[in-house]
Amino acid sequence: ECFKNHSLLCYFRKITFEKQWFYLDNAIGHIYGTTFEVTSGGNLQPKQEVEEAATETKEAGTDNRNIVDDGKSQKLTHDDIKALKDKGIKGQEIVQQLIENSTTFRDKTEFAQDKYIKKKKKKYEAVVTIVKPSTRILSTMYYAREPGKINHLRYDTLAQMLTLGNIHAGNKMIVMETCAGLVLGAVMERMGGYGSIIQMYPGGGPVRAATSCFGFPKAFFDNLHEFPLSKVQSLLSGTFSTETLPAEPEESALLKEESNGLSEDKQQETEEEPAAEAPMEVNPAEEQDTMDMNAEDVEFKENKEKENKENVREKQIKQWERRKKLQEAAALLRERNADGLIVASKFHPTPLLLSLLEFVAPSRPFVVYCQYKEPLLECYTKLRERGGVINLKLSESWLRNYQVLPDRSHPKLTMSGGGGYLLSGITVLWERDKAGCTNPEALKVEEPSSKRCKLQDLPC
């Protein structure tokens, strides 16, 4: 029922967020967007909407010029507030008492009063709203908290990448990123589970920490493939090959383990044969203890062998599945008909882009992100010399946040210094020199006879 109602799937563990800790047990069954109050013991309770009655006009001053911040305007001390919390008084009541015990609150302007109330509510009201994860929310969170993990990729720059890359359902996309899986998750969300994605990764395996935060269903990962960067050159040169795959991984594992088990049994039998000597008189009690110990040893060895066989079988199955996925990704890349390319990595973009463009079909877009301008300038020059691309653009996104409130809408005083740089373009059919021929006339494609324009047919 939770999935049918788009409800939350939560885990029974302690969560720490914004200096608050709570358990998500009571959030199960509620829809996204529900606001909870954190009660004593870290339990979540749905917040009841309290209708504010149309009270009398607020007492407010005309300006704040006579207000002096000397630290003596609040009568409640820190100990008093702590005592109120210990009594279990809710944050809304604490804020109300702070307002009543403030000697300068009524002298402030209406705007200053609203600002004061908002600040105190944020400090003393433990309210949590659980929202559905999205690209906008995750990119904003990463950029505000851990920008180094996503190469300082700002959320508006990510939005431009998705637009310039023409990401939509049914595409066949190549994604190369080292942004903790944020760009990959954004592409998967935009495609909606339709189409195929090939993730190029450096090192031993892909990093998808941010991708797992999206909460995609399992069907989204069915068409997600991965291919290592270290194998790209061998794939382009035609020398790429995986190790020999076992036809039936489970049977081969079992045969290997059974043969190992038989050899171990034979070895144990040979070791036990010399130990057989003339029987000696033994006490019946001691003989019973010895039999019990032998039975326990045999049972322990059998359990250990069984665990070892299961571990070996699981490892072989995983290895076989990994090789199979690698072959599937290689087959998709060999077609060289990808509908787009997205690059956002900490590595130099020029060698990455020049090699990965070989897998992109003509008349398809590509986008490269870099935190700095100089690497993209070099990449721009190389592409101009190489050819095969048109509409090359190197741009920098500019962002300014606005505060939108009644009678108080204005640009915010602080803004982001830079959101990185984007190099975008479109691939075209690239005719290379054939057999070392450098004559441009030899590379021209002859026009069809129906489209030829004869000189004598033209009017005078």
Secondary structure, 3 states (H helix, E strand, C coil): CCCCCCECCCCCCEEEECCEEEECHHHCCCECCCEEEECCCCCEEECCCCCCCCCCCCCCCCCCCCCCCCCCCECCCHHHHHHHHHCCCCHHHHHHHHHHCECCCCCCCHHHHHHHHHHHHHHHCCEEECCCCCHHHHHHHHHHHCHHHHCCCCHHHHHHHHHHCCCCCCCEEEEEECCCCHHHHHHHHHHCCCCEEEEEECCCCCCCHHHHCCCCCHHHHCCEEEEEHHHHHHHHHCCCCCCCCCCCHHHHHHHHHHHHHHHHHHHHHHHHCCCCCCCCCCCHHHHHHHHHHHHHHHHHHHHHHHHHHHHHHHHHHHHHHHHHHHHHHHHHHHCCCECEEEEECCCCHHHHHHHHHHHECCCCEEEEEECCHHHHHHHHHHHHHHCCEEEEEEEECCCCCEECCCCCCEECCCCCCCCCEEEEEEECCCCCCCCCCCCHHHHCCCCCHHHCCCHHHCCC
